[in-house]
Amino acid sequence: MVAGCIPVFFHPASAHLQYRWHLPEDHAKYSVFIPEAGVRAGTASIEAVLRAIPAATVARMREEVVRLIPQVVYADPRGKLETVKDAFDIAVDRMLDRVARLRN
């Protein structure tokens, strides 16, 4: 994703659960999901699934991936990115939200 590539996942836990704070809930906007069971059983062709995605959809997904890059990387603290929330900022914000919910 950091290079602008659309990720292909075979199990929901591979990113959707691990990075739920950093990635939007609408996974189809930025990634392709191909069930692992279909690949293992030979009923799903990775190449066929990917080739079936229209070029316009790929372009929209790539734009979304590029938009998400700051949320999945750690910014150089010496940089001038005060207006961009990086992965660290998001993790801290979510932890503070969680603490606030537990206190209430």
A tleap script that builds the chain and sets N, CA, C and O, in Angstrom:
source leaprc.protein.ff14SB
mol = sequence {
  NMET VAL ALA GLY CYS ILE PRO VAL PHE PHE
  HIE PRO ALA SER ALA HIE LEU GLN TYR ARG
  TRP HIE LEU PRO GLU ASP HIE ALA LYS TYR
  SER VAL PHE ILE PRO GLU ALA GLY VAL ARG
  ALA GLY THR ALA SER ILE GLU ALA VAL LEU
  ARG ALA ILE PRO ALA ALA THR VAL ALA ARG
  MET ARG GLU GLU VAL VAL ARG LEU ILE PRO
  GLN VAL VAL TYR ALA ASP PRO ARG GLY LYS
  LEU GLU THR VAL LYS ASP ALA PHE ASP ILE
  ALA VAL ASP ARG MET LEU ASP ARG VAL ALA
  ARG LEU ARG CASN
}
set mol.1.N position { 0.818 -1.191 0.000 }
set mol.1.CA position { 0.000 0.000 0.000 }
set mol.1.C position { 0.863 1.257 0.000 }
set mol.1.O position { 0.520 2.252 -0.638 }
set mol.2.N position { 1.966 1.208 0.706 }
set mol.2.CA position { 2.827 2.385 0.798 }
set mol.2.C position { 3.344 2.797 -0.576 }
set mol.2.O position { 3.630 3.972 -0.806 }
set mol.3.N position { 3.464 1.843 -1.481 }
set mol.3.CA position { 3.919 2.138 -2.844 }
set mol.3.C position { 2.756 2.479 -3.771 }
set mol.3.O position { 2.964 2.712 -4.961 }
set mol.4.N position { 1.530 2.510 -3.237 }
set mol.4.CA position { 0.373 2.834 -4.055 }
set mol.4.C position { -0.290 1.624 -4.683 }
set mol.4.O position { -1.166 1.770 -5.535 }
set mol.5.N position { 0.115 0.434 -4.273 }
set mol.5.CA position { -0.468 -0.794 -4.832 }
set mol.5.C position { -1.758 -1.154 -4.101 }
set mol.5.O position { -1.875 -0.955 -2.892 }
set mol.6.N position { -2.709 -1.678 -4.838 }
set mol.6.CA position { -3.971 -2.131 -4.260 }
set mol.6.C position { -3.718 -3.486 -3.606 }
set mol.6.O position { -3.296 -4.426 -4.279 }
set mol.7.N position { -3.969 -3.596 -2.311 }
set mol.7.CA position { -3.710 -4.875 -1.651 }
set mol.7.C position { -4.771 -5.923 -1.982 }
set mol.7.O position { -5.945 -5.608 -2.172 }
set mol.8.N position { -4.326 -7.167 -2.043 }
set mol.8.CA position { -5.213 -8.311 -2.241 }
set mol.8.C position { -5.100 -9.157 -0.980 }
set mol.8.O position { -4.011 -9.594 -0.609 }
set mol.9.N position { -6.236 -9.382 -0.328 }
set mol.9.CA position { -6.255 -10.150 0.914 }
set mol.9.C position { -6.998 -11.460 0.712 }
set mol.9.O position { -7.949 -11.548 -0.064 }
set mol.10.N position { -6.537 -12.472 1.432 }
set mol.10.CA position { -7.138 -13.796 1.343 }
set mol.10.C position { -7.803 -14.206 2.658 }
set mol.10.O position { -8.490 -15.225 2.725 }
set mol.11.N position { -7.593 -13.413 3.684 }
set mol.11.CA position { -8.216 -13.676 4.981 }
set mol.11.C position { -8.542 -12.327 5.613 }
set mol.11.O position { -7.707 -11.424 5.581 }
set mol.12.N position { -9.737 -12.167 6.188 }
set mol.12.CA position { -10.111 -10.861 6.738 }
set mol.12.C position { -9.177 -10.361 7.835 }
set mol.12.O position { -9.022 -9.151 8.002 }
set mol.13.N position { -8.562 -11.254 8.575 }
set mol.13.CA position { -7.682 -10.822 9.663 }
set mol.13.C position { -6.353 -10.279 9.164 }
set mol.13.O position { -5.629 -9.638 9.925 }
set mol.14.N position { -6.018 -10.523 7.898 }
set mol.14.CA position { -4.710 -10.091 7.409 }
set mol.14.C position { -4.523 -8.587 7.449 }
set mol.14.O position { -3.388 -8.133 7.595 }
set mol.15.N position { -5.545 -7.812 7.331 }
set mol.15.CA position { -5.403 -6.360 7.451 }
set mol.15.C position { -6.650 -5.726 8.033 }
set mol.15.O position { -6.561 -4.808 8.848 }
set mol.16.N position { -7.793 -6.200 7.626 }
set mol.16.CA position { -9.039 -5.557 8.039 }
set mol.16.C position { -9.209 -5.543 9.555 }
set mol.16.O position { -9.743 -4.579 10.105 }
set mol.17.N position { -8.774 -6.574 10.223 }
set mol.17.CA position { -8.881 -6.612 11.683 }
set mol.17.C position { -7.650 -6.018 12.354 }
set mol.17.O position { -7.766 -5.322 13.364 }
set mol.18.N position { -6.480 -6.287 11.801 }
set mol.18.CA position { -5.244 -5.785 12.406 }
set mol.18.C position { -5.137 -4.267 12.346 }
set mol.18.O position { -4.609 -3.639 13.264 }
set mol.19.N position { -5.634 -3.685 11.274 }
set mol.19.CA position { -5.459 -2.246 11.059 }
set mol.19.C position { -6.790 -1.512 11.021 }
set mol.19.O position { -6.949 -0.553 10.265 }
set mol.20.N position { -7.749 -1.955 11.830 }
set mol.20.CA position { -9.078 -1.342 11.773 }
set mol.20.C position { -9.059 0.117 12.187 }
set mol.20.O position { -9.946 0.874 11.793 }
set mol.21.N position { -8.078 0.531 12.967 }
set mol.21.CA position { -7.970 1.942 13.325 }
set mol.21.C position { -7.431 2.764 12.159 }
set mol.21.O position { -7.715 3.958 12.061 }
set mol.22.N position { -6.671 2.149 11.292 }
set mol.22.CA position { -5.967 2.882 10.247 }
set mol.22.C position { -6.636 2.814 8.878 }
set mol.22.O position { -6.399 3.670 8.026 }
set mol.23.N position { -7.463 1.810 8.669 }
set mol.23.CA position { -8.088 1.623 7.357 }
set mol.23.C position { -9.600 1.756 7.468 }
set mol.23.O position { -10.185 1.330 8.464 }
set mol.24.N position { -10.239 2.339 6.461 }
set mol.24.CA position { -11.703 2.507 6.492 }
set mol.24.C position { -12.432 1.164 6.511 }
set mol.24.O position { -11.898 0.139 6.086 }
set mol.25.N position { -13.660 1.199 7.014 }
set mol.25.CA position { -14.462 -0.026 7.089 }
set mol.25.C position { -14.863 -0.556 5.721 }
set mol.25.O position { -15.025 -1.763 5.546 }
set mol.26.N position { -15.022 0.328 4.758 }
set mol.26.CA position { -15.424 -0.104 3.411 }
set mol.26.C position { -14.186 -0.619 2.678 }
set mol.26.O position { -13.574 0.097 1.886 }
set mol.27.N position { -13.833 -1.867 2.956 }
set mol.27.CA position { -12.608 -2.461 2.425 }
set mol.27.C position { -12.588 -2.524 0.900 }
set mol.27.O position { -11.522 -2.467 0.288 }
set mol.28.N position { -13.751 -2.640 0.296 }
set mol.28.CA position { -13.824 -2.770 -1.165 }
set mol.28.C position { -13.379 -1.500 -1.879 }
set mol.28.O position { -13.094 -1.540 -3.076 }
set mol.29.N position { -13.313 -0.378 -1.176 }
set mol.29.CA position { -12.875 0.870 -1.802 }
set mol.29.C position { -11.375 0.893 -2.068 }
set mol.29.O position { -10.915 1.630 -2.940 }
set mol.30.N position { -10.608 0.100 -1.331 }
set mol.30.CA position { -9.148 0.173 -1.455 }
set mol.30.C position { -8.458 -1.190 -1.552 }
set mol.30.O position { -7.237 -1.251 -1.697 }
set mol.31.N position { -9.225 -2.286 -1.475 }
set mol.31.CA position { -8.583 -3.600 -1.512 }
set mol.31.C position { -9.475 -4.626 -2.196 }
set mol.31.O position { -10.669 -4.413 -2.405 }
set mol.32.N position { -8.854 -5.734 -2.532 }
set mol.32.CA position { -9.569 -6.855 -3.148 }
set mol.32.C position { -9.511 -8.009 -2.155 }
set mol.32.O position { -8.455 -8.315 -1.602 }
set mol.33.N position { -10.653 -8.642 -1.939 }
set mol.33.CA position { -10.706 -9.800 -1.055 }
set mol.33.C position { -11.061 -11.023 -1.877 }
set mol.33.O position { -12.091 -11.058 -2.550 }
set mol.34.N position { -10.202 -12.024 -1.815 }
set mol.34.CA position { -10.437 -13.309 -2.479 }
set mol.34.C position { -10.370 -14.361 -1.374 }
set mol.34.O position { -9.307 -14.558 -0.785 }
set mol.35.N position { -11.482 -15.040 -1.078 }
set mol.35.CA position { -11.473 -16.008 0.018 }
set mol.35.C position { -10.404 -17.091 -0.154 }
set mol.35.O position { -10.275 -17.707 -1.212 }
set mol.36.N position { -9.663 -17.294 0.896 }
set mol.36.CA position { -8.583 -18.282 0.906 }
set mol.36.C position { -9.092 -19.672 0.534 }
set mol.36.O position { -8.419 -20.411 -0.185 }
set mol.37.N position { -10.268 -20.024 1.019 }
set mol.37.CA position { -10.813 -21.365 0.765 }
set mol.37.C position { -10.979 -21.617 -0.729 }
set mol.37.O position { -10.698 -22.714 -1.211 }
set mol.38.N position { -11.436 -20.602 -1.461 }
set mol.38.CA position { -11.606 -20.754 -2.905 }
set mol.38.C position { -10.288 -20.944 -3.627 }
set mol.38.O position { -10.200 -21.721 -4.578 }
set mol.39.N position { -9.268 -20.237 -3.181 }
set mol.39.CA position { -7.944 -20.367 -3.794 }
set mol.39.C position { -7.384 -21.759 -3.509 }
set mol.39.O position { -6.866 -22.426 -4.405 }
set mol.40.N position { -7.492 -22.188 -2.257 }
set mol.40.CA position { -6.974 -23.519 -1.882 }
set mol.40.C position { -7.710 -24.648 -2.601 }
set mol.40.O position { -7.109 -25.648 -2.991 }
set mol.41.N position { -9.032 -24.468 -2.770 }
set mol.41.CA position { -9.839 -25.511 -3.421 }
set mol.41.C position { -9.715 -25.472 -4.937 }
set mol.41.O position { -10.164 -26.386 -5.629 }
set mol.42.N position { -9.106 -24.413 -5.444 }
set mol.42.CA position { -8.957 -24.287 -6.891 }
set mol.42.C position { -10.198 -23.763 -7.587 }
set mol.42.O position { -10.291 -23.813 -8.813 }
set mol.43.N position { -11.159 -23.258 -6.810 }
set mol.43.CA position { -12.391 -22.720 -7.401 }
set mol.43.C position { -12.304 -21.225 -7.658 }
set mol.43.O position { -13.179 -20.659 -8.313 }
set mol.44.N position { -11.267 -20.582 -7.154 }
set mol.44.CA position { -11.076 -19.146 -7.374 }
set mol.44.C position { -9.701 -18.924 -7.991 }
set mol.44.O position { -8.686 -19.372 -7.457 }
set mol.45.N position { -9.684 -18.235 -9.105 }
set mol.45.CA position { -8.427 -17.899 -9.765 }
set mol.45.C position { -8.074 -16.456 -9.414 }
set mol.45.O position { -8.826 -15.533 -9.727 }
set mol.46.N position { -6.946 -16.272 -8.775 }
set mol.46.CA position { -6.517 -14.922 -8.407 }
set mol.46.C position { -6.430 -14.055 -9.653 }
set mol.46.O position { -6.935 -12.933 -9.673 }
set mol.47.N position { -5.798 -14.569 -10.678 }
set mol.47.CA position { -5.637 -13.807 -11.917 }
set mol.47.C position { -6.989 -13.451 -12.521 }
set mol.47.O position { -7.185 -12.315 -12.952 }
set mol.48.N position { -7.917 -14.387 -12.563 }
set mol.48.CA position { -9.233 -14.124 -13.154 }
set mol.48.C position { -9.993 -13.064 -12.363 }
set mol.48.O position { -10.627 -12.185 -12.947 }
set mol.49.N position { -9.929 -13.145 -11.038 }
set mol.49.CA position { -10.618 -12.155 -10.202 }
set mol.49.C position { -10.045 -10.769 -10.457 }
set mol.49.O position { -10.794 -9.806 -10.623 }
set mol.50.N position { -8.723 -10.663 -10.487 }
set mol.50.CA position { -8.089 -9.358 -10.682 }
set mol.50.C position { -8.330 -8.816 -12.088 }
set mol.50.O position { -8.559 -7.617 -12.250 }
set mol.51.N position { -8.284 -9.661 -13.089 }
set mol.51.CA position { -8.532 -9.211 -14.467 }
set mol.51.C position { -9.973 -8.759 -14.674 }
set mol.51.O position { -10.248 -7.960 -15.569 }
set mol.52.N position { -10.890 -9.259 -13.860 }
set mol.52.CA position { -12.306 -8.912 -14.000 }
set mol.52.C position { -12.641 -7.529 -13.437 }
set mol.52.O position { -13.744 -7.025 -13.650 }
set mol.53.N position { -11.715 -6.923 -12.733 }
set mol.53.CA position { -11.967 -5.599 -12.155 }
set mol.53.C position { -11.800 -4.552 -13.250 }
set mol.53.O position { -10.733 -4.462 -13.856 }
set mol.54.N position { -12.843 -3.756 -13.514 }
set mol.54.CA position { -12.758 -2.736 -14.568 }
set mol.54.C position { -11.657 -1.702 -14.290 }
set mol.54.O position { -11.365 -1.387 -13.136 }
set mol.55.N position { -11.064 -1.191 -15.348 }
set mol.55.CA position { -9.966 -0.220 -15.223 }
set mol.55.C position { -10.380 1.005 -14.416 }
set mol.55.O position { -9.586 1.526 -13.633 }
set mol.56.N position { -11.607 1.468 -14.597 }
set mol.56.CA position { -12.078 2.643 -13.852 }
set mol.56.C position { -12.134 2.348 -12.350 }
set mol.56.O position { -11.826 3.214 -11.531 }
set mol.57.N position { -12.521 1.143 -11.999 }
set mol.57.CA position { -12.562 0.743 -10.587 }
set mol.57.C position { -11.149 0.673 -10.024 }
set mol.57.O position { -10.900 1.119 -8.904 }
set mol.58.N position { -10.233 0.117 -10.794 }
set mol.58.CA position { -8.828 0.049 -10.365 }
set mol.58.C position { -8.292 1.460 -10.124 }
set mol.58.O position { -7.595 1.695 -9.137 }
set mol.59.N position { -8.606 2.388 -11.004 }
set mol.59.CA position { -8.134 3.771 -10.852 }
set mol.59.C position { -8.691 4.392 -9.570 }
set mol.59.O position { -7.958 5.057 -8.838 }
set mol.60.N position { -9.979 4.181 -9.293 }
set mol.60.CA position { -10.579 4.719 -8.061 }
set mol.60.C position { -9.944 4.086 -6.822 }
set mol.60.O position { -9.669 4.768 -5.834 }
set mol.61.N position { -9.720 2.786 -6.889 }
set mol.61.CA position { -9.107 2.094 -5.753 }
set mol.61.C position { -7.686 2.595 -5.514 }
set mol.61.O position { -7.272 2.788 -4.371 }
set mol.62.N position { -6.953 2.802 -6.581 }
set mol.62.CA position { -5.575 3.287 -6.453 }
set mol.62.C position { -5.559 4.689 -5.829 }
set mol.62.O position { -4.711 4.988 -4.989 }
set mol.63.N position { -6.492 5.537 -6.241 }
set mol.63.CA position { -6.587 6.879 -5.650 }
set mol.63.C position { -6.866 6.785 -4.151 }
set mol.63.O position { -6.301 7.536 -3.356 }
set mol.64.N position { -7.741 5.857 -3.777 }
set mol.64.CA position { -8.059 5.672 -2.359 }
set mol.64.C position { -6.836 5.163 -1.597 }
set mol.64.O position { -6.573 5.616 -0.484 }
set mol.65.N position { -6.100 4.242 -2.173 }
set mol.65.CA position { -4.881 3.727 -1.535 }
set mol.65.C position { -3.890 4.870 -1.313 }
set mol.65.O position { -3.311 4.982 -0.233 }
set mol.66.N position { -3.694 5.703 -2.306 }
set mol.66.CA position { -2.764 6.833 -2.177 }
set mol.66.C position { -3.243 7.776 -1.075 }
set mol.66.O position { -2.434 8.303 -0.311 }
set mol.67.N position { -4.556 7.989 -0.992 }
set mol.67.CA position { -5.115 8.852 0.050 }
set mol.67.C position { -4.858 8.265 1.448 }
set mol.67.O position { -4.700 9.008 2.417 }
set mol.68.N position { -4.819 6.938 1.544 }
set mol.68.CA position { -4.643 6.262 2.835 }
set mol.68.C position { -3.188 6.161 3.291 }
set mol.68.O position { -2.936 5.882 4.464 }
set mol.69.N position { -2.247 6.375 2.415 }
set mol.69.CA position { -0.830 6.170 2.750 }
set mol.69.C position { -0.413 6.869 4.043 }
set mol.69.O position { 0.237 6.232 4.872 }
set mol.70.N position { -0.751 8.146 4.263 }
set mol.70.CA position { -0.309 8.780 5.515 }
set mol.70.C position { -0.815 8.076 6.773 }
set mol.70.O position { -0.191 8.177 7.829 }
set mol.71.N position { -1.924 7.371 6.672 }
set mol.71.CA position { -2.507 6.708 7.842 }
set mol.71.C position { -1.819 5.392 8.190 }
set mol.71.O position { -2.022 4.856 9.279 }
set mol.72.N position { -1.014 4.873 7.281 }
set mol.72.CA position { -0.366 3.579 7.531 }
set mol.72.C position { 1.157 3.679 7.628 }
set mol.72.O position { 1.839 2.660 7.734 }
set mol.73.N position { 1.690 4.892 7.591 }
set mol.73.CA position { 3.133 5.081 7.741 }
set mol.73.C position { 3.404 6.011 8.921 }
set mol.73.O position { 2.516 6.729 9.382 }
set mol.74.N position { 4.623 5.983 9.389 }
set mol.74.CA position { 5.050 6.871 10.460 }
set mol.74.C position { 5.841 8.012 9.847 }
set mol.74.O position { 6.839 7.792 9.160 }
set mol.75.N position { 5.388 9.236 10.098 }
set mol.75.CA position { 6.057 10.411 9.551 }
set mol.75.C position { 7.362 10.669 10.299 }
set mol.75.O position { 7.495 10.343 11.479 }
set mol.76.N position { 8.301 11.250 9.605 }
set mol.76.CA position { 9.558 11.662 10.218 }
set mol.76.C position { 9.240 12.840 11.145 }
set mol.76.O position { 8.731 13.857 10.673 }
set mol.77.N position { 9.520 12.737 12.435 }
set mol.77.CA position { 9.173 13.820 13.358 }
set mol.77.C position { 9.893 15.131 13.056 }
set mol.77.O position { 9.483 16.189 13.532 }
set mol.78.N position { 10.952 15.066 12.275 }
set mol.78.CA position { 11.666 16.290 11.903 }
set mol.78.C position { 11.002 16.981 10.728 }
set mol.78.O position { 11.345 18.115 10.393 }
set mol.79.N position { 10.048 16.299 10.099 }
set mol.79.CA position { 9.364 16.859 8.935 }
set mol.79.C position { 8.330 17.894 9.332 }
set mol.79.O position { 8.025 18.079 10.511 }
set mol.80.N position { 7.807 18.553 8.338 }
set mol.80.CA position { 6.805 19.606 8.546 }
set mol.80.C position { 5.421 19.083 8.171 }
set mol.80.O position { 4.772 19.620 7.274 }
set mol.81.N position { 4.975 18.040 8.856 }
set mol.81.CA position { 3.690 17.424 8.528 }
set mol.81.C position { 2.680 17.606 9.659 }
set mol.81.O position { 1.978 16.660 10.016 }
set mol.82.N position { 2.600 18.796 10.222 }
set mol.82.CA position { 1.707 19.033 11.349 }
set mol.82.C position { 0.242 18.801 11.004 }
set mol.82.O position { -0.556 18.478 11.884 }
set mol.83.N position { -0.118 18.958 9.743 }
set mol.83.CA position { -1.522 18.827 9.348 }
set mol.83.C position { -1.892 17.406 8.934 }
set mol.83.O position { -3.064 17.125 8.682 }
set mol.84.N position { -0.915 16.511 8.861 }
set mol.84.CA position { -1.166 15.138 8.418 }
set mol.84.C position { -1.121 14.205 9.622 }
set mol.84.O position { -0.153 14.209 10.383 }
set mol.85.N position { -2.173 13.405 9.791 }
set mol.85.CA position { -2.181 12.404 10.865 }
set mol.85.C position { -1.558 11.126 10.335 }
set mol.85.O position { -2.067 10.521 9.392 }
set mol.86.N position { -0.460 10.719 10.944 }
set mol.86.CA position { 0.194 9.482 10.519 }
set mol.86.C position { -0.300 8.323 11.383 }
set mol.86.O position { -1.195 8.496 12.210 }
set mol.87.N position { 0.285 7.149 11.189 }
set mol.87.CA position { -0.153 5.949 11.902 }
set mol.87.C position { -0.036 6.118 13.417 }
set mol.87.O position { -0.892 5.638 14.161 }
set mol.88.N position { 1.003 6.788 13.873 }
set mol.88.CA position { 1.180 7.005 15.309 }
set mol.88.C position { 0.070 7.890 15.861 }
set mol.88.O position { -0.523 7.574 16.893 }
set mol.89.N position { -0.214 8.999 15.176 }
set mol.89.CA position { -1.279 9.904 15.616 }
set mol.89.C position { -2.614 9.176 15.724 }
set mol.89.O position { -3.356 9.356 16.689 }
set mol.90.N position { -2.906 8.362 14.734 }
set mol.90.CA position { -4.172 7.633 14.717 }
set mol.90.C position { -4.229 6.639 15.874 }
set mol.90.O position { -5.254 6.531 16.546 }
set mol.91.N position { -3.146 5.918 16.110 }
set mol.91.CA position { -3.126 4.948 17.211 }
set mol.91.C position { -3.317 5.643 18.562 }
set mol.91.O position { -4.066 5.156 19.410 }
set mol.92.N position { -2.651 6.764 18.762 }
set mol.92.CA position { -2.793 7.505 20.021 }
set mol.92.C position { -4.223 8.013 20.172 }
set mol.92.O position { -4.814 7.884 21.244 }
set mol.93.N position { -4.785 8.589 19.112 }
set mol.93.CA position { -6.171 9.078 19.160 }
set mol.93.C position { -7.141 7.965 19.531 }
set mol.93.O position { -8.027 8.166 20.362 }
set mol.94.N position { -6.981 6.797 18.925 }
set mol.94.CA position { -7.898 5.680 19.192 }
set mol.94.C position { -7.732 5.157 20.618 }
set mol.94.O position { -8.712 4.773 21.256 }
set mol.95.N position { -6.503 5.143 21.114 }
set mol.95.CA position { -6.288 4.716 22.501 }
set mol.95.C position { -6.930 5.702 23.473 }
set mol.95.O position { -7.533 5.292 24.464 }
set mol.96.N position { -6.805 6.989 23.196 }
set mol.96.CA position { -7.439 7.992 24.053 }
set mol.96.C position { -8.960 7.856 24.005 }
set mol.96.O position { -9.630 7.994 25.029 }
set mol.97.N position { -9.503 7.585 22.823 }
set mol.97.CA position { -10.951 7.342 22.695 }
set mol.97.C position { -11.362 6.144 23.538 }
set mol.97.O position { -12.381 6.176 24.229 }
set mol.98.N position { -10.566 5.097 23.473 }
set mol.98.CA position { -10.870 3.866 24.213 }
set mol.98.C position { -10.833 4.119 25.722 }
set mol.98.O position { -11.709 3.644 26.446 }
set mol.99.N position { -9.844 4.850 26.197 }
set mol.99.CA position { -9.744 5.179 27.622 }
set mol.99.C position { -10.955 6.006 28.046 }
set mol.99.O position { -11.538 5.758 29.102 }
set mol.100.N position { -11.334 6.981 27.231 }
set mol.100.CA position { -12.492 7.822 27.554 }
set mol.100.C position { -13.768 6.984 27.645 }
set mol.100.O position { -14.586 7.198 28.541 }
set mol.101.N position { -13.942 6.034 26.726 }
set mol.101.CA position { -15.135 5.169 26.755 }
set mol.101.C position { -15.143 4.296 28.004 }
set mol.101.O position { -16.195 4.085 28.607 }
set mol.102.N position { -13.987 3.792 28.393 }
set mol.102.CA position { -13.907 2.939 29.578 }
set mol.102.C position { -14.190 3.717 30.862 }
set mol.102.O position { -14.720 3.160 31.823 }
set mol.103.N position { -13.844 4.976 30.879 }
set mol.103.CA position { -14.084 5.812 32.060 }
set mol.103.C position { -15.556 6.185 32.198 }
set mol.103.O position { -16.033 6.440 33.303 }
set mol.104.N position { -16.262 6.217 31.096 }
set mol.104.CA position { -17.684 6.628 31.131 }
set mol.104.C position { -18.603 5.490 31.411 }
set mol.104.O position { -19.818 5.678 31.471 }
savepdb mol mol.pdb
quit
